[in-house]
Amino acid sequence: MERHGAEVVVGDVLQLSIGNILCADGLVIDSGDLAVDESTLTGESDIVPKSAAKAPFVLSGTGVQGGTG
């Protein structure tokens, strides 16, 4: 199911997969090798691994480059 950014509210749980652009900041609660491109915010070209235990924050405007979450 695809959701427009204006439809996302605090407390929503979203499924992320390759190609998604995040429309809101959030927390990872479960992931399968989730990797995010944060270059739009940081300028760094490295893909950043995300998991609930380490690096749980995902940021609006970044893109999913690998895995699911």
Sequence and secondary structure as in RCSB ss.txt:
>XXXX:A:sequence
MERHGAEVVVGDVLQLSIGNILCADGLVIDSGDLAVDESTLTGESDIVPKSAAKAPFVLSGTGVQGGTG
>XXXX:A:secstr
    GGG  TT     BTT B SS EE SS EEEEEE HHHH   SEEE  SSSS EE TT EEEEEE 
